[in-house]
Amino acid sequence: MLSIVVLGTAAGGGVPQWNCGCTNCAAARDGDRQLGSTQASIAVSADRKHWFLINASPDLRQQITDTPCLHPKPGAMRNSPIAGVLLTNGEVDAVAGLLSLREGSPFGLYAHERVLRILDANSIFNVLGAALVPRIAVEIDAPFEPRLPDGTPSGLEITAFAAPGKTALFLEGADDDELGDTLGLVIRDRVGGRRLVFIAACAAVTPAVRAHLEGAAMVFFDGTLWRDDEMIALGLGKKSGQRMGHISMEAALAELDGLDAGAAKYFLHINNSNPALRENSPERRQLEAQGWRIPADGMEITL
């Protein structure tokens, strides 16, 4: 059995974003609950007792508070069911939440060696002492079983693969062509064998990316923008989706047309500007007609 909790679905900044007055952010502030969302992360477990977080968003403290299965055991003075964190990139919205996990509970921190070097180079992350939070390098295309803090097997098998993307914004210009900045994850329950694929950032649907998605029981895929020039057209920024390392939803829908219909297909990491966030929008109707959905924060799924 593979259990999944969607902790957050939004791109960096969440919805509403603190300094944004776009249509979606304004509506979320005015009480439209279906628009409000925290920054993208999920939690996965093979036994519903020990959980692994996929990325640690800046909203992690609130996400844990809102998720009962991530709470300490009743009566325990210091305890957490969080057994590990897996990072798919070194962006702020994937790593900043690590600082909320600094109060002395053990867990494994898994990431590509390039992302671990980013953490090693920033002394603020030393609040996560190596004795309690070992940093474990993940190799591309090499399946591994993450361990619980006591060293016992987790029941999960995870394979990281390189996804087309870009280096973290704050590191642009340094070794931009090096692999490891953007990963997708294939996550299996070792007993049942069902497969979840998680890709929060992806600049293109290559044959290799599609091959990982085909036949999956569930897919979470990059849904940052609806159209490539969305931020520019709305006057919210000067960069295209491609410049930011994200394929647009409309392009992804075309590239992934006909993807195994048995897969439960979800977009996440959705920017506040994206019109598909609105349930009655033509963009939402189009993606739903093609078998895709937008999850809500707190949604729980069992495979």
ChimeraX attribute file (.defattr): number of C-alpha atoms within 10 A of each C-alpha:
attribute: neighborCount
match mode: 1-to-1
recipient: residues
	/A:1	18
	/A:2	23
	/A:3	16
	/A:4	22
	/A:5	21
	/A:6	22
	/A:7	30
	/A:8	27
	/A:9	30
	/A:10	30
	/A:11	28
	/A:12	21
	/A:13	20
	/A:14	25
	/A:15	26
	/A:16	24
	/A:17	23
	/A:18	9
	/A:19	8
	/A:20	15
	/A:21	15
	/A:22	17
	/A:23	14
	/A:24	24
	/A:25	21
	/A:26	16
	/A:27	18
	/A:28	19
	/A:29	15
	/A:30	9
	/A:31	10
	/A:32	13
	/A:33	10
	/A:34	13
	/A:35	21
	/A:36	23
	/A:37	27
	/A:38	25
	/A:39	27
	/A:40	28
	/A:41	29
	/A:42	24
	/A:43	25
	/A:44	26
	/A:45	23
	/A:46	23
	/A:47	14
	/A:48	14
	/A:49	13
	/A:50	20
	/A:51	25
	/A:52	26
	/A:53	23
	/A:54	23
	/A:55	29
	/A:56	29
	/A:57	31
	/A:58	24
	/A:59	21
	/A:60	26
	/A:61	15
	/A:62	12
	/A:63	22
	/A:64	14
	/A:65	11
	/A:66	14
	/A:67	17
	/A:68	11
	/A:69	18
	/A:70	20
	/A:71	14
	/A:72	14
	/A:73	13
	/A:74	7
	/A:75	7
	/A:76	8
	/A:77	8
	/A:78	10
	/A:79	14
	/A:80	19
	/A:81	20
	/A:82	26
	/A:83	23
	/A:84	24
	/A:85	23
	/A:86	24
	/A:87	25
	/A:88	29
	/A:89	26
	/A:90	26
	/A:91	22
	/A:92	15
	/A:93	22
	/A:94	24
	/A:95	22
	/A:96	17
	/A:97	17
	/A:98	19
	/A:99	18
	/A:100	16
	/A:101	18
	/A:102	16
	/A:103	10
	/A:104	14
	/A:105	16
	/A:106	24
	/A:107	25
	/A:108	22
	/A:109	25
	/A:110	22
	/A:111	25
	/A:112	24
	/A:113	17
	/A:114	17
	/A:115	24
	/A:116	19
	/A:117	13
	/A:118	15
	/A:119	16
	/A:120	13
	/A:121	11
	/A:122	9
	/A:123	10
	/A:124	10
	/A:125	16
	/A:126	14
	/A:127	15
	/A:128	23
	/A:129	13
	/A:130	13
	/A:131	10
	/A:132	15
	/A:133	23
	/A:134	16
	/A:135	21
	/A:136	15
	/A:137	15
	/A:138	24
	/A:139	16
	/A:140	16
	/A:141	13
	/A:142	10
	/A:143	16
	/A:144	14
	/A:145	15
	/A:146	23
	/A:147	17
	/A:148	20
	/A:149	20
	/A:150	9
	/A:151	9
	/A:152	9
	/A:153	12
	/A:154	22
	/A:155	20
	/A:156	22
	/A:157	19
	/A:158	22
	/A:159	19
	/A:160	25
	/A:161	24
	/A:162	20
	/A:163	24
	/A:164	21
	/A:165	24
	/A:166	25
	/A:167	23
	/A:168	20
	/A:169	12
	/A:170	10
	/A:171	13
	/A:172	10
	/A:173	10
	/A:174	10
	/A:175	9
	/A:176	13
	/A:177	11
	/A:178	10
	/A:179	19
	/A:180	25
	/A:181	24
	/A:182	27
	/A:183	25
	/A:184	25
	/A:185	24
	/A:186	21
	/A:187	24
	/A:188	27
	/A:189	22
	/A:190	17
	/A:191	12
	/A:192	12
	/A:193	15
	/A:194	16
	/A:195	22
	/A:196	25
	/A:197	24
	/A:198	25
	/A:199	24
	/A:200	29
	/A:201	26
	/A:202	27
	/A:203	20
	/A:204	19
	/A:205	17
	/A:206	12
	/A:207	10
	/A:208	11
	/A:209	17
	/A:210	14
	/A:211	12
	/A:212	18
	/A:213	25
	/A:214	18
	/A:215	18
	/A:216	22
	/A:217	19
	/A:218	21
	/A:219	23
	/A:220	25
	/A:221	23
	/A:222	23
	/A:223	29
	/A:224	29
	/A:225	27
	/A:226	25
	/A:227	18
	/A:228	21
	/A:229	17
	/A:230	20
	/A:231	20
	/A:232	13
	/A:233	12
	/A:234	11
	/A:235	9
	/A:236	13
	/A:237	11
	/A:238	13
	/A:239	13
	/A:240	19
	/A:241	21
	/A:242	17
	/A:243	14
	/A:244	18
	/A:245	20
	/A:246	23
	/A:247	27
	/A:248	24
	/A:249	24
	/A:250	16
	/A:251	16
	/A:252	20
	/A:253	19
	/A:254	11
	/A:255	15
	/A:256	14
	/A:257	12
	/A:258	11
	/A:259	18
	/A:260	14
	/A:261	15
	/A:262	12
	/A:263	18
	/A:264	15
	/A:265	23
	/A:266	20
	/A:267	22
	/A:268	27
	/A:269	27
	/A:270	29
	/A:271	26
	/A:272	29
	/A:273	24
	/A:274	22
	/A:275	20
	/A:276	25
	/A:277	21
	/A:278	17
	/A:279	13
	/A:280	10
	/A:281	11
	/A:282	12
	/A:283	18
	/A:284	19
	/A:285	16
	/A:286	14
	/A:287	18
	/A:288	15
	/A:289	10
	/A:290	16
	/A:291	18
	/A:292	21
	/A:293	18
	/A:294	20
	/A:295	18
	/A:296	18
	/A:297	23
	/A:298	18
	/A:299	13
	/A:300	16
	/A:301	12
	/A:302	11
	/A:303	16
